[in-house]
Amino acid sequence: MYAARLQKQPEVIEEWEFTTNHPLLWEYESQRQIYLNSRMTNETCKELWLRVQDQLGVYPLDLTALIVSSMDCVTQYGNEPPFSLGVYPQSVHRAIRNVLGQMNLKFLADDDLPEDEAAVLFHIDDWNYIIAKDFEVDVPDLGHNPDWCRIDK
């Protein structure tokens, strides 16, 4: 197990999920750097992050520290490529690369690094979660309903 935060719940938890795609998992991913070989303005950087946010399906607050860091780089070096846009968790790095390609901006990235083995998040709500390499779930007294496996034709 990597991390957990659990509080006593007064009611039965009915909505929860397992996921490998969530900002809570970013600190368990390897960090990768992106160098920009194109000029970038602050406006272009804002557009980049709006698209990255959309691609990742996250809230703006989840990206705040990363956005501020990259905006500082763009403000200081944006007119003098090449420059480092920053160092990012693998999943964010992948999204940035995709968006830079869509925007026809030239960049150099750590593409040859192997993919991380994804950590898994058992997400109950914003205050309760467990992060681990893997989970094994035992559900006692669960009756199987054949309709769950029905394929509509």
C-alpha positions in Angstrom: 0.0 0.0 0.0 1.3 3.5 -0.9 -1.2 5.7 1.0 -4.6 5.8 2.7 -6.9 8.3 4.2 -10.0 6.9 5.8 -12.6 8.3 8.1 -15.4 6.5 10.0 -18.5 6.6 7.8 -21.9 6.8 9.5 -23.7 5.3 6.5 -23.2 2.5 4.0 -21.0 3.6 1.1 -22.8 2.9 -2.1 -20.7 4.8 -4.7 -17.0 4.1 -5.0 -14.6 3.2 -7.8 -11.2 1.7 -8.7 -9.2 3.8 -11.1 -5.7 4.3 -12.4 -6.4 7.8 -13.7 -6.7 10.4 -10.9 -4.6 13.4 -9.7 -4.0 11.6 -6.3 -1.9 9.1 -8.2 0.4 11.6 -9.9 2.9 11.6 -7.1 3.4 7.8 -7.6 4.3 8.2 -11.3 7.8 8.8 -12.7 8.6 12.4 -13.6 9.3 13.3 -17.2 10.6 16.5 -18.8 9.4 18.3 -21.9 11.6 20.8 -23.9 9.9 23.2 -26.3 11.6 23.9 -29.6 8.9 26.5 -30.6 8.2 30.0 -29.3 5.4 30.1 -26.8 3.4 33.0 -25.5 1.4 33.1 -22.3 -1.8 32.9 -24.3 -0.5 29.8 -26.1 0.4 28.3 -22.8 -3.1 29.0 -21.4 -4.6 27.3 -24.4 -2.2 24.3 -23.9 -3.4 23.9 -20.3 -7.1 24.2 -21.2 -6.7 21.4 -23.7 -4.6 19.3 -21.3 -7.2 19.8 -18.6 -9.9 18.7 -21.0 -7.9 15.6 -22.1 -7.2 14.5 -18.5 -10.7 15.2 -17.4 -9.5 17.0 -14.2 -10.5 20.2 -12.4 -8.3 23.4 -12.9 -7.2 23.2 -9.2 -5.7 19.8 -9.8 -3.3 21.4 -12.3 -2.6 24.8 -10.6 1.0 24.1 -9.4 1.9 22.6 -12.8 0.4 25.5 -14.7 2.1 28.2 -12.5 5.5 26.4 -13.0 5.1 26.2 -16.8 3.9 29.8 -17.0 7.0 31.0 -15.2 9.1 29.1 -17.8 7.2 30.6 -20.7 7.4 34.1 -19.3 11.1 33.8 -18.8 12.1 31.8 -21.9 9.2 31.6 -24.3 10.7 33.8 -26.9 14.1 32.0 -26.8 13.5 28.3 -27.7 14.6 25.7 -26.9 13.6 25.7 -23.2 12.2 23.3 -20.6 8.5 23.6 -20.2 8.8 21.6 -17.0 8.8 18.2 -15.4 5.5 16.4 -15.1 4.0 13.1 -13.9 3.9 10.5 -16.7 0.1 10.8 -17.3 0.3 14.6 -17.5 3.4 14.4 -19.6 1.6 12.1 -22.1 -1.4 14.6 -22.3 0.9 17.6 -22.8 2.8 15.8 -25.6 -0.6 15.0 -27.3 -1.8 18.6 -27.1 1.6 20.0 -28.3 1.3 17.8 -31.3 -2.3 18.9 -32.0 -1.1 22.6 -31.7 1.8 21.9 -34.2 4.4 23.0 -31.6 7.8 21.4 -31.8 9.1 19.7 -28.7 11.5 17.1 -27.4 10.2 14.7 -24.7 11.3 11.6 -22.8 9.4 9.2 -25.1 11.8 6.3 -24.7 11.2 5.7 -21.0 9.2 2.7 -20.1 5.6 3.2 -18.9 5.2 3.1 -15.1 3.3 0.2 -13.5 0.1 2.1 -12.6 -0.9 2.5 -9.0 -4.5 1.9 -8.3 -6.8 4.2 -6.4 -9.8 2.9 -4.4 -11.7 6.1 -4.4 -14.6 6.4 -2.0 -14.9 10.2 -1.9 -12.7 13.3 -1.7 -11.7 12.5 1.9 -11.5 8.7 1.8 -9.3 6.6 -0.4 -6.6 3.9 -0.6 -3.7 3.9 -3.1 -1.9 0.6 -3.7 -0.1 -1.3 -6.3 -3.0 -3.7 -6.6 -6.2 -4.8 -4.8 -7.8 -8.1 -4.1 -11.5 -7.8 -3.4 -13.5 -10.5 -1.6 -17.2 -9.9 -1.6 -18.9 -12.4 0.7 -22.5 -13.5 0.2 -22.8 -11.9 -3.2 -25.4 -13.6 -5.3 -24.8 -13.7 -9.0 -27.5 -12.4 -11.2 -27.3 -13.9 -14.8 -28.8 -10.7 -16.2 -25.5 -8.9 -15.3 -23.8 -10.9 -18.1 -26.6 -10.5 -20.6 -25.6 -9.2 -24.0 -28.3 -7.3 -25.8 -28.5 -8.0 -29.5 
